[in-house]
């Protein structure tokens, strides 16, 4: 998911999208795509702000699908593109993550939890990095909140089945709506805590920490 405006990264995002900000000599989004492109057959990117420049870059990197979600929420694509017909697990990542991907860990957890409509992947909280804290039991999410801290919060990594979400959730525009509906029906699961290093970049201060 790379359609965001990146307002907290201004002025760097005045003329480019957050996904194209350079980190260690490469655009931020390249760090993820290059881990995926040889092991996952289809890589799709949502674009919005400065979408044409981003689309050209990710196509050159090997992405097979581009969805223009400009003017829509971050979950719009689940209900309004060809993705809505996919009845298999889809790994969803935000472009602002710096993470070493352990795909076996993620996929094994998803299968162990009986392939739910959606599984979020938690990480331990990091100082000065905001997130949706997870409260739950037996890997069933009971609440997501930014108000009350817990031992784990959402990483921006999740696995979902678009067909199942369309079956169980009325059309929604953003993930908060999707998650709330799944939580009310005990259908949102969370994996074991992610075992590898994870960081997200939402501000200029966080950007400075990865150089």
C-alpha positions as CSV (number, residue, x, y, z in Angstrom):
1,X,0.0,0.0,0.0
2,X,1.7,3.2,-1.2
3,X,-1.0,5.7,-1.9
4,X,-0.6,7.9,1.1
5,X,0.2,11.7,1.0
6,X,2.9,11.5,3.7
7,X,2.0,14.8,5.4
8,X,4.2,14.1,8.4
9,X,7.2,13.8,6.1
10,X,6.9,17.3,4.7
11,X,8.7,19.0,3.1
12,X,10.3,15.8,1.6
13,X,6.9,14.8,0.2
14,X,6.1,18.1,-1.3
15,X,7.2,16.9,-4.8
16,X,7.3,13.1,-4.3
17,X,5.3,10.4,-2.6
18,X,6.5,8.9,0.7
19,X,7.1,5.6,-1.0
20,X,9.8,7.3,-3.2
21,X,11.8,8.9,-0.4
22,X,15.3,7.7,-0.6
23,X,16.5,5.4,2.2
24,X,20.1,4.1,2.0
25,X,20.3,5.0,-1.7
26,X,17.0,3.4,-2.8
27,X,13.4,4.5,-2.7
28,X,11.6,3.3,0.4
29,X,9.3,1.0,-1.4
30,X,12.2,-0.7,-3.2
31,X,13.3,-2.3,0.0
32,X,10.1,-4.3,0.2
33,X,9.6,-5.0,-3.5
34,X,13.0,-6.5,-3.9
35,X,12.4,-9.0,-1.1
36,X,9.1,-10.1,-2.7
37,X,9.6,-10.1,-6.5
38,X,11.4,-13.4,-6.8
39,X,9.3,-15.4,-4.3
40,X,5.7,-14.0,-4.8
41,X,4.3,-14.4,-8.3
42,X,2.1,-11.2,-8.3
43,X,3.0,-7.9,-6.6
44,X,0.3,-5.2,-6.7
45,X,0.8,-1.6,-5.6
46,X,-1.8,0.9,-4.7
47,X,-0.9,4.4,-5.8
48,X,-2.4,7.8,-5.2
49,X,-0.4,11.0,-4.5
50,X,2.2,11.5,-7.3
51,X,1.0,8.1,-8.5
52,X,2.3,8.2,-12.1
53,X,5.9,8.5,-11.0
54,X,5.5,5.8,-8.4
55,X,3.7,3.5,-10.9
56,X,6.6,3.9,-13.4
57,X,9.1,3.0,-10.8
58,X,7.4,-0.1,-9.4
59,X,6.6,-1.4,-12.9
60,X,10.3,-1.2,-13.7
61,X,11.0,-3.1,-10.4
62,X,8.7,-5.9,-11.6
63,X,5.3,-5.2,-10.1
64,X,2.5,-6.8,-12.1
65,X,-0.5,-4.7,-11.0
66,X,-1.1,-1.1,-10.2
67,X,-4.4,0.2,-8.5
68,X,-5.1,3.9,-8.5
69,X,-6.8,4.5,-5.2
70,X,-6.5,8.3,-5.2
71,X,-9.3,9.9,-3.3
72,X,-10.3,6.6,-1.5
73,X,-9.4,5.0,1.8
74,X,-6.7,2.4,2.3
75,X,-9.1,-0.6,2.1
76,X,-11.1,0.5,-1.0
77,X,-9.1,-1.8,-3.3
78,X,-10.4,-4.9,-1.4
79,X,-14.0,-4.2,-2.5
80,X,-13.6,-2.3,-5.8
81,X,-10.9,-3.9,-7.9
82,X,-10.3,-7.4,-9.4
83,X,-8.7,-8.2,-6.0
84,X,-12.2,-8.7,-4.6
85,X,-12.4,-12.0,-6.4
86,X,-9.2,-13.6,-5.0
87,X,-10.0,-16.5,-2.7
88,X,-6.5,-17.1,-1.3
89,X,-4.2,-15.4,1.1
90,X,-2.9,-11.9,0.1
91,X,0.1,-10.5,2.0
92,X,-0.5,-6.8,2.6
93,X,2.4,-4.4,3.5
94,X,2.6,-0.7,4.0
95,X,5.3,1.1,2.0
96,X,6.7,2.8,5.1
97,X,7.9,-0.4,6.7
98,X,11.6,-1.3,6.9
99,X,11.5,-5.0,7.7
100,X,13.3,-8.2,6.9
101,X,10.4,-10.4,5.7
102,X,10.0,-13.9,7.1
103,X,7.4,-15.2,4.7
104,X,7.5,-18.7,6.2
105,X,6.7,-17.4,9.7
106,X,3.8,-15.3,8.3
107,X,2.3,-18.0,6.2
108,X,2.7,-20.8,8.8
109,X,0.9,-18.6,11.4
110,X,-1.9,-17.9,8.9
111,X,-2.5,-21.5,8.2
112,X,-2.2,-22.5,11.9
113,X,-5.0,-20.0,12.6
114,X,-7.2,-21.7,10.0
115,X,-6.8,-19.2,7.2
116,X,-9.1,-16.4,8.7
117,X,-10.5,-13.5,6.6
118,X,-7.7,-11.4,8.1
119,X,-4.7,-11.9,10.3
120,X,-2.6,-8.9,11.6
121,X,1.0,-9.4,12.5
122,X,2.0,-7.8,15.8
123,X,5.4,-6.4,16.9
124,X,6.5,-5.1,20.3
125,X,5.9,-1.3,20.7
126,X,8.8,1.0,19.8
127,X,9.3,4.3,21.6
128,X,7.9,7.3,19.7
129,X,6.3,5.1,17.0
130,X,2.5,5.1,17.2
131,X,0.4,2.1,16.4
132,X,-2.8,0.2,17.0
133,X,-2.4,-1.7,20.2
134,X,-3.8,-5.2,20.1
135,X,-5.9,-6.7,22.9
136,X,-7.1,-10.3,22.5
137,X,-7.2,-13.9,23.6
138,X,-6.2,-17.1,21.9
139,X,-5.1,-15.1,18.9
140,X,-8.5,-13.6,18.4
141,X,-8.4,-9.8,18.4
142,X,-10.9,-8.3,20.9
143,X,-9.9,-4.6,20.5
144,X,-7.5,-2.3,18.6
145,X,-6.8,1.0,20.1
146,X,-4.3,3.8,20.2
147,X,-5.5,5.0,23.6
148,X,-4.4,2.2,25.9
149,X,-0.9,0.5,25.5
150,X,-0.5,-3.2,25.4
151,X,2.5,-5.5,24.8
152,X,1.9,-5.7,21.1
153,X,0.7,-3.5,18.3
154,X,0.0,-3.8,14.6
155,X,3.0,-3.7,12.3
156,X,1.4,-2.8,9.0
157,X,1.9,-6.4,7.9
158,X,-1.2,-8.5,7.5
159,X,-2.6,-11.4,5.5
160,X,-6.2,-11.3,4.2
161,X,-8.5,-13.2,1.9
162,X,-10.3,-10.6,-0.2
163,X,-13.1,-12.9,-1.2
164,X,-13.9,-13.8,2.4
165,X,-13.8,-10.2,3.5
166,X,-16.3,-9.3,0.8
167,X,-18.4,-12.2,2.0
168,X,-18.4,-11.1,5.6
169,X,-18.0,-7.3,5.5
170,X,-20.1,-4.7,3.8
171,X,-18.2,-2.4,1.5
172,X,-15.7,-0.4,3.6
173,X,-13.3,2.4,2.7
174,X,-10.5,2.0,5.3
175,X,-9.0,-0.8,7.4
176,X,-10.5,0.5,10.6
177,X,-13.9,-0.2,9.3
178,X,-12.9,-3.7,8.1
179,X,-11.2,-4.5,11.3
180,X,-14.1,-3.3,13.5
181,X,-16.6,-5.5,11.6
182,X,-14.3,-8.5,11.8
183,X,-13.7,-7.9,15.5
184,X,-17.4,-7.8,16.3
185,X,-17.7,-11.2,14.6
186,X,-14.5,-12.7,16.2
187,X,-13.0,-13.1,12.8
188,X,-9.9,-10.9,13.1
189,X,-6.8,-12.9,14.2
190,X,-3.3,-12.0,15.2
191,X,-0.2,-14.1,14.7
192,X,2.6,-14.8,17.1
193,X,4.8,-11.7,17.6
194,X,7.0,-11.0,14.6
195,X,10.5,-12.4,15.3
196,X,12.7,-10.1,13.1
197,X,13.6,-6.5,13.3
198,X,10.9,-4.1,12.2
199,X,10.7,-0.3,11.9
200,X,8.3,2.1,10.3
201,X,9.0,5.6,8.9
202,X,6.2,8.2,9.4
203,X,8.2,11.3,10.4
204,X,11.4,13.0,9.5
205,X,12.8,12.0,13.0
206,X,12.1,8.3,12.2
207,X,13.7,8.7,8.8
208,X,16.9,10.0,10.5
209,X,17.2,6.8,12.7
210,X,17.6,4.5,9.7
211,X,20.7,6.2,8.2
